[in-house]
Amino acid sequence: MSTTATRLNPFVLMLDPEAVISAMETSTHLRNLNGRICRPLDKPLIPKIFDAAAREFDAVIEAEDFIDTGSELYCVAQPALQGAVH
């Protein structure tokens, strides 16, 4: 295998990680890349709601014992599934 094919083959490169690291350290292309640190997970994506009405609504929903999934209606529409749903 030629050296060019060896350098471009990722499976061969996995067998020699030291060569990959040394190539990365001496690469001028990598050194010239602009870099910045992005931390999008530092801030919460969903704002906290301090509204009492929203808390009451959430409490009612969470207190329900059974949530209707509509599977019975689906079984009526699909007779082949009549015995599959409990």
One Martini backbone bead per residue (centre of mass of N, CA, C, O) as a GRO file, in nm:
protein
   86
    1MET     BB    1   0.098   0.035   0.022
    2SER     BB    2   0.082   0.348  -0.001
    3THR     BB    3   0.134   0.640   0.171
    4THR     BB    4  -0.125   0.785   0.080
    5ALA     BB    5  -0.323   0.555   0.147
    6THR     BB    6  -0.240   0.538   0.445
    7ARG     BB    7  -0.311   0.836   0.527
    8LEU     BB    8  -0.631   0.814   0.419
    9ASN     BB    9  -0.679   0.570   0.601
   10PRO     BB   10  -0.861   0.535   0.890
   11PHE     BB   11  -0.779   0.240   0.976
   12VAL     BB   12  -0.474   0.286   0.978
   13LEU     BB   13  -0.476   0.528   1.176
   14MET     BB   14  -0.585   0.363   1.425
   15LEU     BB   15  -0.305   0.198   1.453
   16ASP     BB   16  -0.158   0.510   1.456
   17PRO     BB   17  -0.198   0.759   1.680
   18GLU     BB   18   0.077   0.906   1.692
   19ALA     BB   19   0.075   1.007   1.397
   20VAL     BB   20  -0.178   1.177   1.422
   21ILE     BB   21  -0.086   1.366   1.649
   22SER     BB   22   0.167   1.475   1.507
   23ALA     BB   23   0.013   1.589   1.263
   24MET     BB   24  -0.163   1.786   1.426
   25GLU     BB   25   0.072   1.951   1.561
   26THR     BB   26   0.204   2.026   1.256
   27SER     BB   27  -0.045   2.171   1.155
   28THR     BB   28  -0.131   2.464   0.990
   29HIS     BB   29  -0.433   2.441   0.943
   30LEU     BB   30  -0.514   2.397   1.241
   31ARG     BB   31  -0.372   2.653   1.357
   32ASN     BB   32  -0.554   2.861   1.162
   33LEU     BB   33  -0.797   2.818   1.313
   34ASN     BB   34  -1.086   2.927   1.435
   35GLY     BB   35  -1.157   2.974   1.783
   36ARG     BB   36  -1.433   2.875   2.004
   37ILE     BB   37  -1.641   2.891   2.285
   38CYS     BB   38  -1.927   2.683   2.331
   39ARG     BB   39  -2.217   2.712   2.575
   40PRO     BB   40  -2.541   2.615   2.540
   41LEU     BB   41  -2.585   2.444   2.828
   42ASP     BB   42  -2.573   2.671   3.055
   43LYS     BB   43  -2.857   2.738   2.963
   44PRO     BB   44  -3.177   2.729   2.983
   45LEU     BB   45  -3.427   2.650   2.749
   46ILE     BB   46  -3.644   2.657   2.977
   47PRO     BB   47  -3.839   2.852   3.130
   48LYS     BB   48  -3.944   2.942   3.427
   49ILE     BB   49  -4.253   2.899   3.597
   50PHE     BB   50  -4.437   3.124   3.838
   51ASP     BB   51  -4.722   3.039   3.784
   52ALA     BB   52  -4.996   2.928   3.955
   53ALA     BB   53  -5.175   2.816   3.725
   54ALA     BB   54  -4.960   2.630   3.603
   55ARG     BB   55  -4.914   2.457   3.855
   56GLU     BB   56  -5.204   2.354   3.881
   57PHE     BB   57  -5.221   2.217   3.608
   58ASP     BB   58  -4.982   2.023   3.650
   59ALA     BB   59  -5.101   1.880   3.899
   60VAL     BB   60  -5.350   1.762   3.759
   61ILE     BB   61  -5.203   1.596   3.546
   62GLU     BB   62  -5.016   1.430   3.750
   63ALA     BB   63  -5.271   1.305   3.919
   64GLU     BB   64  -5.340   1.124   3.709
   65ASP     BB   65  -5.388   0.779   3.655
   66PHE     BB   66  -5.515   0.812   3.357
   67ILE     BB   67  -5.426   0.804   3.015
   68ASP     BB   68  -5.569   0.851   2.719
   69THR     BB   69  -5.459   0.699   2.409
   70GLY     BB   70  -5.679   0.571   2.195
   71SER     BB   71  -5.664   0.255   2.139
   72GLU     BB   72  -5.961   0.178   2.102
   73LEU     BB   73  -6.010   0.343   1.841
   74TYR     BB   74  -5.793   0.196   1.677
   75CYS     BB   75  -5.922  -0.091   1.696
   76VAL     BB   76  -6.181  -0.021   1.546
   77ALA     BB   77  -6.020   0.056   1.279
   78GLN     BB   78  -5.846  -0.224   1.358
   79PRO     BB   79  -5.952  -0.544   1.369
   80ALA     BB   80  -5.677  -0.709   1.389
   81LEU     BB   81  -5.624  -0.567   1.697
   82GLN     BB   82  -5.833  -0.663   1.914
   83GLY     BB   83  -5.640  -0.877   2.082
   84ALA     BB   84  -5.380  -0.684   2.148
   85VAL     BB   85  -5.548  -0.510   2.336
   86HIS     BB   86  -5.594  -0.447   2.697
   0.00000   0.00000   0.00000
